[in-house]
Each structure stands twice: as structure tokens, then as C-alpha cells.
Amino acid sequence: MHALQLTKFGNPGDSVSLASRQTPEPDPGQLLIDVHASPIHPSDIHLIRGFYGLRPQLPMDLGADGVGTVVRPDQLQIGG
């Protein structure tokens, strides 16, 4: 698994790198999703440059939106 990682605030070309990650094991009630695409929004650029309303602890993985496929449908419970 890979993730874009913000290592410092500033120019996106100097601040973001591709990092390898272990595939997480979902906890009960969670799903594992194979992300096919994740857009970069203007708010992401503001965060990377340090202009957003908050400055999270670094390093941090980027991305809040995405499109993907549920990998472990056995974890899915619909309804109560």
C-alpha cells in the first residue's frame, strides 16, 4: 500500500512524498477499501503550503476523499 505523505509545510513538490505502508487490518465494524483514485483539492494545497486553518503534526498521510472497492465485504453489516 502507498500513501502521499506530507513531511513539511511549503511547496508541494518539496513537501510531499510517496511512502509505503503496511496494509491495515480492519477492526470490527470497519471496512478495508482498495482506493483506485483520490483527488487533490484546493484545500489539500492550502494544507500542504501551511495556509489552512490548522497545522497537523507531521509527518501525516494526505487524502480525505477517494473512490475504491470494498476488499473485505464480509465485514460489511447493513442495518442495526
PyMOL Python script that loads the backbone (N, CA, C, O; Angstrom):
from pymol import cmd

cmd.read_pdbstr("""\
ATOM      1  N   MET A   1       0.851  -1.157   0.000  1.00  0.00           N
ATOM      2  CA  MET A   1       0.000   0.000   0.000  1.00  0.00           C
ATOM      3  C   MET A   1       0.906   1.232   0.000  1.00  0.00           C
ATOM      4  O   MET A   1       1.992   1.224   0.578  1.00  0.00           O
ATOM      5  N   HIS A   2       0.432   2.291  -0.663  1.00  0.00           N
ATOM      6  CA  HIS A   2       1.185   3.532  -0.724  1.00  0.00           C
ATOM      7  C   HIS A   2       0.310   4.687  -0.266  1.00  0.00           C
ATOM      8  O   HIS A   2      -0.918   4.625  -0.335  1.00  0.00           O
ATOM      9  N   ALA A   3       0.963   5.737   0.200  1.00  0.00           N
ATOM     10  CA  ALA A   3       0.246   6.937   0.634  1.00  0.00           C
ATOM     11  C   ALA A   3       1.103   8.151   0.323  1.00  0.00           C
ATOM     12  O   ALA A   3       2.332   8.092   0.369  1.00  0.00           O
ATOM     13  N   LEU A   4       0.433   9.256   0.007  1.00  0.00           N
ATOM     14  CA  LEU A   4       1.142  10.518  -0.100  1.00  0.00           C
ATOM     15  C   LEU A   4       1.335  11.053   1.304  1.00  0.00           C
ATOM     16  O   LEU A   4       0.383  11.139   2.080  1.00  0.00           O
ATOM     17  N   GLN A   5       2.563  11.413   1.629  1.00  0.00           N
ATOM     18  CA  GLN A   5       2.889  11.848   2.976  1.00  0.00           C
ATOM     19  C   GLN A   5       3.421  13.278   2.943  1.00  0.00           C
ATOM     20  O   GLN A   5       4.318  13.614   2.171  1.00  0.00           O
ATOM     21  N   LEU A   6       2.837  14.107   3.807  1.00  0.00           N
ATOM     22  CA  LEU A   6       3.305  15.477   3.978  1.00  0.00           C
ATOM     23  C   LEU A   6       4.397  15.459   5.049  1.00  0.00           C
ATOM     24  O   LEU A   6       4.152  15.053   6.185  1.00  0.00           O
ATOM     25  N   THR A   7       5.610  15.903   4.679  1.00  0.00           N
ATOM     26  CA  THR A   7       6.730  15.856   5.610  1.00  0.00           C
ATOM     27  C   THR A   7       7.095  17.225   6.169  1.00  0.00           C
ATOM     28  O   THR A   7       7.702  17.320   7.236  1.00  0.00           O
ATOM     29  N   LYS A   8       6.725  18.295   5.448  1.00  0.00           N
ATOM     30  CA  LYS A   8       6.949  19.662   5.902  1.00  0.00           C
ATOM     31  C   LYS A   8       5.979  20.563   5.159  1.00  0.00           C
ATOM     32  O   LYS A   8       5.463  20.186   4.106  1.00  0.00           O
ATOM     33  N   PHE A   9       5.729  21.735   5.690  1.00  0.00           N
ATOM     34  CA  PHE A   9       4.844  22.692   5.033  1.00  0.00           C
ATOM     35  C   PHE A   9       5.651  23.490   4.013  1.00  0.00           C
ATOM     36  O   PHE A   9       6.792  23.876   4.270  1.00  0.00           O
ATOM     37  N   GLY A  10       5.040  23.730   2.850  1.00  0.00           N
ATOM     38  CA  GLY A  10       5.732  24.513   1.833  1.00  0.00           C
ATOM     39  C   GLY A  10       5.290  24.120   0.438  1.00  0.00           C
ATOM     40  O   GLY A  10       4.136  23.750   0.222  1.00  0.00           O
ATOM     41  N   ASN A  11       6.203  24.200  -0.496  1.00  0.00           N
ATOM     42  CA  ASN A  11       5.935  23.872  -1.892  1.00  0.00           C
ATOM     43  C   ASN A  11       5.579  22.385  -2.001  1.00  0.00           C
ATOM     44  O   ASN A  11       6.316  21.544  -1.486  1.00  0.00           O
ATOM     45  N   PRO A  12       4.462  22.044  -2.661  1.00  0.00           N
ATOM     46  CA  PRO A  12       4.075  20.627  -2.753  1.00  0.00           C
ATOM     47  C   PRO A  12       5.161  19.730  -3.348  1.00  0.00           C
ATOM     48  O   PRO A  12       5.295  18.575  -2.946  1.00  0.00           O
ATOM     49  N   GLY A  13       5.929  20.247  -4.294  1.00  0.00           N
ATOM     50  CA  GLY A  13       6.988  19.445  -4.905  1.00  0.00           C
ATOM     51  C   GLY A  13       8.112  19.095  -3.953  1.00  0.00           C
ATOM     52  O   GLY A  13       8.829  18.116  -4.164  1.00  0.00           O
ATOM     53  N   ASP A  14       8.268  19.888  -2.911  1.00  0.00           N
ATOM     54  CA  ASP A  14       9.321  19.654  -1.923  1.00  0.00           C
ATOM     55  C   ASP A  14       8.805  19.058  -0.616  1.00  0.00           C
ATOM     56  O   ASP A  14       9.594  18.615   0.218  1.00  0.00           O
ATOM     57  N   SER A  15       7.473  19.046  -0.436  1.00  0.00           N
ATOM     58  CA  SER A  15       6.880  18.708   0.860  1.00  0.00           C
ATOM     59  C   SER A  15       6.170  17.364   0.895  1.00  0.00           C
ATOM     60  O   SER A  15       5.911  16.826   1.972  1.00  0.00           O
ATOM     61  N   VAL A  16       5.854  16.817  -0.276  1.00  0.00           N
ATOM     62  CA  VAL A  16       5.050  15.597  -0.361  1.00  0.00           C
ATOM     63  C   VAL A  16       5.873  14.491  -1.012  1.00  0.00           C
ATOM     64  O   VAL A  16       6.554  14.710  -2.013  1.00  0.00           O
ATOM     65  N   SER A  17       5.795  13.297  -0.421  1.00  0.00           N
ATOM     66  CA  SER A  17       6.499  12.148  -0.988  1.00  0.00           C
ATOM     67  C   SER A  17       5.603  10.918  -0.933  1.00  0.00           C
ATOM     68  O   SER A  17       4.634  10.873  -0.175  1.00  0.00           O
ATOM     69  N   LEU A  18       5.937   9.932  -1.741  1.00  0.00           N
ATOM     70  CA  LEU A  18       5.204   8.671  -1.753  1.00  0.00           C
ATOM     71  C   LEU A  18       5.838   7.745  -0.722  1.00  0.00           C
ATOM     72  O   LEU A  18       7.044   7.498  -0.756  1.00  0.00           O
ATOM     73  N   ALA A  19       5.021   7.237   0.190  1.00  0.00           N
ATOM     74  CA  ALA A  19       5.514   6.384   1.276  1.00  0.00           C
ATOM     75  C   ALA A  19       4.832   5.022   1.231  1.00  0.00           C
ATOM     76  O   ALA A  19       3.650   4.928   0.900  1.00  0.00           O
ATOM     77  N   SER A  20       5.561   3.984   1.557  1.00  0.00           N
ATOM     78  CA  SER A  20       4.998   2.630   1.640  1.00  0.00           C
ATOM     79  C   SER A  20       4.380   2.430   3.016  1.00  0.00           C
ATOM     80  O   SER A  20       4.903   2.917   4.019  1.00  0.00           O
ATOM     81  N   ARG A  21       3.283   1.722   3.054  1.00  0.00           N
ATOM     82  CA  ARG A  21       2.567   1.425   4.298  1.00  0.00           C
ATOM     83  C   ARG A  21       2.185  -0.051   4.320  1.00  0.00           C
ATOM     84  O   ARG A  21       1.974  -0.662   3.273  1.00  0.00           O
ATOM     85  N   GLN A  22       2.098  -0.614   5.515  1.00  0.00           N
ATOM     86  CA  GLN A  22       1.533  -1.949   5.679  1.00  0.00           C
ATOM     87  C   GLN A  22       0.028  -1.863   5.439  1.00  0.00           C
ATOM     88  O   GLN A  22      -0.603  -0.878   5.824  1.00  0.00           O
ATOM     89  N   THR A  23      -0.545  -2.868   4.818  1.00  0.00           N
ATOM     90  CA  THR A  23      -1.993  -2.899   4.642  1.00  0.00           C
ATOM     91  C   THR A  23      -2.623  -3.106   6.008  1.00  0.00           C
ATOM     92  O   THR A  23      -2.319  -4.090   6.681  1.00  0.00           O
ATOM     93  N   PRO A  24      -3.497  -2.196   6.431  1.00  0.00           N
ATOM     94  CA  PRO A  24      -4.085  -2.317   7.765  1.00  0.00           C
ATOM     95  C   PRO A  24      -5.106  -3.447   7.842  1.00  0.00           C
ATOM     96  O   PRO A  24      -5.716  -3.819   6.839  1.00  0.00           O
ATOM     97  N   GLU A  25      -5.278  -3.969   9.010  1.00  0.00           N
ATOM     98  CA  GLU A  25      -6.311  -4.973   9.285  1.00  0.00           C
ATOM     99  C   GLU A  25      -7.483  -4.229   9.920  1.00  0.00           C
ATOM    100  O   GLU A  25      -7.322  -3.612  10.972  1.00  0.00           O
ATOM    101  N   PRO A  26      -8.674  -4.281   9.287  1.00  0.00           N
ATOM    102  CA  PRO A  26      -9.798  -3.525   9.843  1.00  0.00           C
ATOM    103  C   PRO A  26     -10.261  -4.080  11.189  1.00  0.00           C
ATOM    104  O   PRO A  26     -10.282  -5.292  11.399  1.00  0.00           O
ATOM    105  N   ASP A  27     -10.624  -3.187  12.082  1.00  0.00           N
ATOM    106  CA  ASP A  27     -11.217  -3.555  13.361  1.00  0.00           C
ATOM    107  C   ASP A  27     -12.678  -3.930  13.141  1.00  0.00           C
ATOM    108  O   ASP A  27     -13.230  -3.619  12.085  1.00  0.00           O
ATOM    109  N   PRO A  28     -13.317  -4.583  14.099  1.00  0.00           N
ATOM    110  CA  PRO A  28     -14.744  -4.896  13.959  1.00  0.00           C
ATOM    111  C   PRO A  28     -15.541  -3.626  13.663  1.00  0.00           C
ATOM    112  O   PRO A  28     -15.345  -2.593  14.304  1.00  0.00           O
ATOM    113  N   GLY A  29     -16.436  -3.717  12.689  1.00  0.00           N
ATOM    114  CA  GLY A  29     -17.257  -2.577  12.301  1.00  0.00           C
ATOM    115  C   GLY A  29     -16.601  -1.659  11.280  1.00  0.00           C
ATOM    116  O   GLY A  29     -17.219  -0.693  10.833  1.00  0.00           O
ATOM    117  N   GLN A  30     -15.343  -1.950  10.900  1.00  0.00           N
ATOM    118  CA  GLN A  30     -14.642  -1.163   9.889  1.00  0.00           C
ATOM    119  C   GLN A  30     -14.518  -1.972   8.598  1.00  0.00           C
ATOM    120  O   GLN A  30     -14.661  -3.194   8.597  1.00  0.00           O
ATOM    121  N   LEU A  31     -14.248  -1.258   7.491  1.00  0.00           N
ATOM    122  CA  LEU A  31     -14.072  -1.893   6.193  1.00  0.00           C
ATOM    123  C   LEU A  31     -12.676  -1.614   5.663  1.00  0.00           C
ATOM    124  O   LEU A  31     -12.076  -0.590   5.991  1.00  0.00           O
ATOM    125  N   LEU A  32     -12.156  -2.520   4.843  1.00  0.00           N
ATOM    126  CA  LEU A  32     -10.915  -2.293   4.122  1.00  0.00           C
ATOM    127  C   LEU A  32     -11.292  -1.951   2.691  1.00  0.00           C
ATOM    128  O   LEU A  32     -12.010  -2.709   2.039  1.00  0.00           O
ATOM    129  N   ILE A  33     -10.811  -0.808   2.194  1.00  0.00           N
ATOM    130  CA  ILE A  33     -11.162  -0.331   0.859  1.00  0.00           C
ATOM    131  C   ILE A  33      -9.899  -0.182   0.035  1.00  0.00           C
ATOM    132  O   ILE A  33      -8.936   0.447   0.475  1.00  0.00           O
ATOM    133  N   ASP A  34      -9.895  -0.761  -1.168  1.00  0.00           N
ATOM    134  CA  ASP A  34      -8.808  -0.584  -2.135  1.00  0.00           C
ATOM    135  C   ASP A  34      -9.110   0.705  -2.891  1.00  0.00           C
ATOM    136  O   ASP A  34     -10.025   0.745  -3.713  1.00  0.00           O
ATOM    137  N   VAL A  35      -8.346   1.754  -2.616  1.00  0.00           N
ATOM    138  CA  VAL A  35      -8.600   3.069  -3.220  1.00  0.00           C
ATOM    139  C   VAL A  35      -8.029   3.090  -4.636  1.00  0.00           C
ATOM    140  O   VAL A  35      -6.850   2.805  -4.845  1.00  0.00           O
ATOM    141  N   HIS A  36      -8.878   3.432  -5.601  1.00  0.00           N
ATOM    142  CA  HIS A  36      -8.467   3.500  -7.007  1.00  0.00           C
ATOM    143  C   HIS A  36      -8.037   4.909  -7.401  1.00  0.00           C
ATOM    144  O   HIS A  36      -7.151   5.075  -8.239  1.00  0.00           O
ATOM    145  N   ALA A  37      -8.659   5.921  -6.804  1.00  0.00           N
ATOM    146  CA  ALA A  37      -8.328   7.312  -7.129  1.00  0.00           C
ATOM    147  C   ALA A  37      -8.676   8.194  -5.938  1.00  0.00           C
ATOM    148  O   ALA A  37      -9.652   7.952  -5.229  1.00  0.00           O
ATOM    149  N   SER A  38      -7.868   9.207  -5.737  1.00  0.00           N
ATOM    150  CA  SER A  38      -8.102  10.172  -4.665  1.00  0.00           C
ATOM    151  C   SER A  38      -7.720  11.558  -5.195  1.00  0.00           C
ATOM    152  O   SER A  38      -6.559  11.789  -5.530  1.00  0.00           O
ATOM    153  N   PRO A  39      -8.679  12.474  -5.273  1.00  0.00           N
ATOM    154  CA  PRO A  39      -8.376  13.787  -5.854  1.00  0.00           C
ATOM    155  C   PRO A  39      -7.576  14.666  -4.897  1.00  0.00           C
ATOM    156  O   PRO A  39      -7.576  14.461  -3.683  1.00  0.00           O
ATOM    157  N   ILE A  40      -6.906  15.634  -5.474  1.00  0.00           N
ATOM    158  CA  ILE A  40      -6.240  16.666  -4.694  1.00  0.00           C
ATOM    159  C   ILE A  40      -7.090  17.921  -4.817  1.00  0.00           C
ATOM    160  O   ILE A  40      -7.268  18.448  -5.915  1.00  0.00           O
ATOM    161  N   HIS A  41      -7.612  18.396  -3.704  1.00  0.00           N
ATOM    162  CA  HIS A  41      -8.482  19.562  -3.657  1.00  0.00           C
ATOM    163  C   HIS A  41      -7.664  20.813  -3.351  1.00  0.00           C
ATOM    164  O   HIS A  41      -6.551  20.710  -2.835  1.00  0.00           O
ATOM    165  N   PRO A  42      -8.206  22.000  -3.664  1.00  0.00           N
ATOM    166  CA  PRO A  42      -7.530  23.237  -3.259  1.00  0.00           C
ATOM    167  C   PRO A  42      -7.236  23.274  -1.756  1.00  0.00           C
ATOM    168  O   PRO A  42      -6.216  23.818  -1.334  1.00  0.00           O
ATOM    169  N   SER A  43      -8.134  22.695  -0.948  1.00  0.00           N
ATOM    170  CA  SER A  43      -7.884  22.681   0.499  1.00  0.00           C
ATOM    171  C   SER A  43      -6.646  21.849   0.838  1.00  0.00           C
ATOM    172  O   SER A  43      -5.943  22.162   1.799  1.00  0.00           O
ATOM    173  N   ASP A  44      -6.369  20.789   0.061  1.00  0.00           N
ATOM    174  CA  ASP A  44      -5.149  19.998   0.266  1.00  0.00           C
ATOM    175  C   ASP A  44      -3.912  20.847  -0.014  1.00  0.00           C
ATOM    176  O   ASP A  44      -2.928  20.774   0.723  1.00  0.00           O
ATOM    177  N   ILE A  45      -3.958  21.644  -1.067  1.00  0.00           N
ATOM    178  CA  ILE A  45      -2.828  22.511  -1.405  1.00  0.00           C
ATOM    179  C   ILE A  45      -2.607  23.541  -0.301  1.00  0.00           C
ATOM    180  O   ILE A  45      -1.470  23.823   0.076  1.00  0.00           O
ATOM    181  N   HIS A  46      -3.708  24.104   0.216  1.00  0.00           N
ATOM    182  CA  HIS A  46      -3.584  25.063   1.323  1.00  0.00           C
ATOM    183  C   HIS A  46      -2.960  24.388   2.555  1.00  0.00           C
ATOM    184  O   HIS A  46      -2.118  24.982   3.228  1.00  0.00           O
ATOM    185  N   LEU A  47      -3.372  23.154   2.844  1.00  0.00           N
ATOM    186  CA  LEU A  47      -2.801  22.421   3.977  1.00  0.00           C
ATOM    187  C   LEU A  47      -1.305  22.179   3.759  1.00  0.00           C
ATOM    188  O   LEU A  47      -0.497  22.397   4.663  1.00  0.00           O
ATOM    189  N   ILE A  48      -0.943  21.728   2.559  1.00  0.00           N
ATOM    190  CA  ILE A  48       0.462  21.439   2.241  1.00  0.00           C
ATOM    191  C   ILE A  48       1.315  22.700   2.380  1.00  0.00           C
ATOM    192  O   ILE A  48       2.425  22.652   2.910  1.00  0.00           O
ATOM    193  N   ARG A  49       0.792  23.812   1.905  1.00  0.00           N
ATOM    194  CA  ARG A  49       1.548  25.071   1.954  1.00  0.00           C
ATOM    195  C   ARG A  49       1.557  25.700   3.352  1.00  0.00           C
ATOM    196  O   ARG A  49       2.318  26.633   3.611  1.00  0.00           O
ATOM    197  N   GLY A  50       0.701  25.180   4.259  1.00  0.00           N
ATOM    198  CA  GLY A  50       0.661  25.713   5.620  1.00  0.00           C
ATOM    199  C   GLY A  50      -0.302  26.867   5.799  1.00  0.00           C
ATOM    200  O   GLY A  50      -0.250  27.566   6.811  1.00  0.00           O
ATOM    201  N   PHE A  51      -1.200  27.080   4.811  1.00  0.00           N
ATOM    202  CA  PHE A  51      -2.144  28.192   4.853  1.00  0.00           C
ATOM    203  C   PHE A  51      -3.519  27.779   5.379  1.00  0.00           C
ATOM    204  O   PHE A  51      -4.391  28.633   5.540  1.00  0.00           O
ATOM    205  N   TYR A  52      -3.729  26.505   5.646  1.00  0.00           N
ATOM    206  CA  TYR A  52      -5.026  26.020   6.116  1.00  0.00           C
ATOM    207  C   TYR A  52      -5.237  26.459   7.560  1.00  0.00           C
ATOM    208  O   TYR A  52      -4.290  26.900   8.211  1.00  0.00           O
ATOM    209  N   GLY A  53      -6.441  26.347   8.065  1.00  0.00           N
ATOM    210  CA  GLY A  53      -6.763  26.802   9.408  1.00  0.00           C
ATOM    211  C   GLY A  53      -6.116  26.009  10.528  1.00  0.00           C
ATOM    212  O   GLY A  53      -6.179  26.422  11.686  1.00  0.00           O
ATOM    213  N   LEU A  54      -5.501  24.886  10.215  1.00  0.00           N
ATOM    214  CA  LEU A  54      -4.823  24.088  11.242  1.00  0.00           C
ATOM    215  C   LEU A  54      -3.519  23.554  10.684  1.00  0.00           C
ATOM    216  O   LEU A  54      -3.333  23.457   9.471  1.00  0.00           O
ATOM    217  N   ARG A  55      -2.636  23.217  11.580  1.00  0.00           N
ATOM    218  CA  ARG A  55      -1.355  22.621  11.188  1.00  0.00           C
ATOM    219  C   ARG A  55      -1.199  21.305  11.947  1.00  0.00           C
ATOM    220  O   ARG A  55      -0.791  21.294  13.109  1.00  0.00           O
ATOM    221  N   PRO A  56      -1.527  20.200  11.282  1.00  0.00           N
ATOM    222  CA  PRO A  56      -1.423  18.907  11.956  1.00  0.00           C
ATOM    223  C   PRO A  56       0.029  18.536  12.233  1.00  0.00           C
ATOM    224  O   PRO A  56       0.951  19.088  11.633  1.00  0.00           O
ATOM    225  N   GLN A  57       0.214  17.605  13.137  1.00  0.00           N
ATOM    226  CA  GLN A  57       1.548  17.100  13.448  1.00  0.00           C
ATOM    227  C   GLN A  57       2.082  16.356  12.225  1.00  0.00           C
ATOM    228  O   GLN A  57       1.354  15.589  11.595  1.00  0.00           O
ATOM    229  N   LEU A  58       3.336  16.581  11.898  1.00  0.00           N
ATOM    230  CA  LEU A  58       3.948  15.954  10.731  1.00  0.00           C
ATOM    231  C   LEU A  58       4.923  14.869  11.174  1.00  0.00           C
ATOM    232  O   LEU A  58       5.473  14.952  12.272  1.00  0.00           O
ATOM    233  N   PRO A  59       5.145  13.867  10.354  1.00  0.00           N
ATOM    234  CA  PRO A  59       4.562  13.634   9.045  1.00  0.00           C
ATOM    235  C   PRO A  59       3.123  13.139   9.153  1.00  0.00           C
ATOM    236  O   PRO A  59       2.721  12.571  10.169  1.00  0.00           O
ATOM    237  N   MET A  60       2.359  13.365   8.091  1.00  0.00           N
ATOM    238  CA  MET A  60       0.972  12.894   8.052  1.00  0.00           C
ATOM    239  C   MET A  60       0.640  12.431   6.647  1.00  0.00           C
ATOM    240  O   MET A  60       1.165  12.956   5.665  1.00  0.00           O
ATOM    241  N   ASP A  61      -0.242  11.435   6.562  1.00  0.00           N
ATOM    242  CA  ASP A  61      -0.723  10.966   5.267  1.00  0.00           C
ATOM    243  C   ASP A  61      -1.816  11.897   4.784  1.00  0.00           C
ATOM    244  O   ASP A  61      -2.662  12.339   5.561  1.00  0.00           O
ATOM    245  N   LEU A  62      -1.792  12.192   3.488  1.00  0.00           N
ATOM    246  CA  LEU A  62      -2.773  13.083   2.879  1.00  0.00           C
ATOM    247  C   LEU A  62      -3.916  12.286   2.270  1.00  0.00           C
ATOM    248  O   LEU A  62      -3.787  11.092   2.000  1.00  0.00           O
ATOM    249  N   GLY A  63      -5.028  12.963   2.060  1.00  0.00           N
ATOM    250  CA  GLY A  63      -6.166  12.365   1.364  1.00  0.00           C
ATOM    251  C   GLY A  63      -7.356  12.156   2.268  1.00  0.00           C
ATOM    252  O   GLY A  63      -7.261  11.509   3.311  1.00  0.00           O
ATOM    253  N   ALA A  64      -8.477  12.711   1.854  1.00  0.00           N
ATOM    254  CA  ALA A  64      -9.701  12.561   2.629  1.00  0.00           C
ATOM    255  C   ALA A  64     -10.830  11.994   1.772  1.00  0.00           C
ATOM    256  O   ALA A  64     -11.776  11.408   2.299  1.00  0.00           O
ATOM    257  N   ASP A  65     -10.734  12.163   0.467  1.00  0.00           N
ATOM    258  CA  ASP A  65     -11.760  11.668  -0.455  1.00  0.00           C
ATOM    259  C   ASP A  65     -11.151  10.600  -1.342  1.00  0.00           C
ATOM    260  O   ASP A  65      -9.940  10.571  -1.561  1.00  0.00           O
ATOM    261  N   GLY A  66     -12.002   9.724  -1.850  1.00  0.00           N
ATOM    262  CA  GLY A  66     -11.489   8.720  -2.758  1.00  0.00           C
ATOM    263  C   GLY A  66     -12.584   7.838  -3.317  1.00  0.00           C
ATOM    264  O   GLY A  66     -13.726   7.851  -2.857  1.00  0.00           O
ATOM    265  N   VAL A  67     -12.201   7.072  -4.323  1.00  0.00           N
ATOM    266  CA  VAL A  67     -13.089   6.113  -4.974  1.00  0.00           C
ATOM    267  C   VAL A  67     -12.394   4.765  -4.909  1.00  0.00           C
ATOM    268  O   VAL A  67     -11.210   4.659  -5.230  1.00  0.00           O
ATOM    269  N   GLY A  68     -13.121   3.732  -4.496  1.00  0.00           N
ATOM    270  CA  GLY A  68     -12.486   2.437  -4.379  1.00  0.00           C
ATOM    271  C   GLY A  68     -13.474   1.295  -4.299  1.00  0.00           C
ATOM    272  O   GLY A  68     -14.676   1.472  -4.496  1.00  0.00           O
ATOM    273  N   THR A  69     -12.948   0.128  -4.009  1.00  0.00           N
ATOM    274  CA  THR A  69     -13.720  -1.107  -3.912  1.00  0.00           C
ATOM    275  C   THR A  69     -13.542  -1.690  -2.520  1.00  0.00           C
ATOM    276  O   THR A  69     -12.429  -1.726  -1.995  1.00  0.00           O
ATOM    277  N   VAL A  70     -14.635  -2.145  -1.924  1.00  0.00           N
ATOM    278  CA  VAL A  70     -14.555  -2.808  -0.627  1.00  0.00           C
ATOM    279  C   VAL A  70     -13.853  -4.145  -0.828  1.00  0.00           C
ATOM    280  O   VAL A  70     -14.302  -4.976  -1.617  1.00  0.00           O
ATOM    281  N   VAL A  71     -12.758  -4.348  -0.117  1.00  0.00           N
ATOM    282  CA  VAL A  71     -11.945  -5.552  -0.263  1.00  0.00           C
ATOM    283  C   VAL A  71     -12.476  -6.678   0.614  1.00  0.00           C
ATOM    284  O   VAL A  71     -12.421  -7.846   0.231  1.00  0.00           O
ATOM    285  N   ARG A  72     -12.983  -6.331   1.776  1.00  0.00           N
ATOM    286  CA  ARG A  72     -13.456  -7.333   2.727  1.00  0.00           C
ATOM    287  C   ARG A  72     -14.957  -7.161   2.951  1.00  0.00           C
ATOM    288  O   ARG A  72     -15.361  -6.655   3.997  1.00  0.00           O
ATOM    289  N   PRO A  73     -15.804  -7.577   1.980  1.00  0.00           N
ATOM    290  CA  PRO A  73     -17.248  -7.375   2.152  1.00  0.00           C
ATOM    291  C   PRO A  73     -17.840  -8.152   3.319  1.00  0.00           C
ATOM    292  O   PRO A  73     -18.943  -7.839   3.766  1.00  0.00           O
ATOM    293  N   ASP A  74     -17.122  -9.168   3.826  1.00  0.00           N
ATOM    294  CA  ASP A  74     -17.611  -9.936   4.976  1.00  0.00           C
ATOM    295  C   ASP A  74     -17.698  -9.064   6.227  1.00  0.00           C
ATOM    296  O   ASP A  74     -18.407  -9.413   7.171  1.00  0.00           O
ATOM    297  N   GLN A  75     -16.990  -7.938   6.247  1.00  0.00           N
ATOM    298  CA  GLN A  75     -17.005  -7.018   7.380  1.00  0.00           C
ATOM    299  C   GLN A  75     -18.244  -6.117   7.342  1.00  0.00           C
ATOM    300  O   GLN A  75     -18.599  -5.504   8.349  1.00  0.00           O
ATOM    301  N   LEU A  76     -18.894  -6.041   6.189  1.00  0.00           N
ATOM    302  CA  LEU A  76     -19.998  -5.088   5.996  1.00  0.00           C
ATOM    303  C   LEU A  76     -21.265  -5.582   6.692  1.00  0.00           C
ATOM    304  O   LEU A  76     -21.741  -6.692   6.456  1.00  0.00           O
ATOM    305  N   GLN A  77     -21.790  -4.714   7.559  1.00  0.00           N
ATOM    306  CA  GLN A  77     -23.052  -5.007   8.232  1.00  0.00           C
ATOM    307  C   GLN A  77     -23.989  -3.834   7.979  1.00  0.00           C
ATOM    308  O   GLN A  77     -23.726  -2.713   8.414  1.00  0.00           O
ATOM    309  N   ILE A  78     -25.079  -4.098   7.275  1.00  0.00           N
ATOM    310  CA  ILE A  78     -26.038  -3.055   6.951  1.00  0.00           C
ATOM    311  C   ILE A  78     -27.234  -3.187   7.888  1.00  0.00           C
ATOM    312  O   ILE A  78     -27.760  -4.279   8.106  1.00  0.00           O
ATOM    313  N   GLY A  79     -27.645  -2.060   8.428  1.00  0.00           N
ATOM    314  CA  GLY A  79     -28.783  -2.079   9.318  1.00  0.00           C
ATOM    315  C   GLY A  79     -28.358  -2.262  10.767  1.00  0.00           C
ATOM    316  O   GLY A  79     -27.170  -2.395  11.061  1.00  0.00           O
ATOM    317  N   GLY A  80     -29.324  -2.269  11.662  1.00  0.00           N
ATOM    318  CA  GLY A  80     -28.986  -2.352  13.076  1.00  0.00           C
ATOM    319  C   GLY A  80     -29.512  -3.543  13.665  1.00  0.00           C
ATOM    320  O   GLY A  80     -29.321  -3.778  14.859  1.00  0.00           O
TER     321      GLY A  80
END
""", "prot")
cmd.dss("prot")
cmd.show_as("cartoon", "prot")
cmd.util.cbc("prot")
cmd.orient("prot")
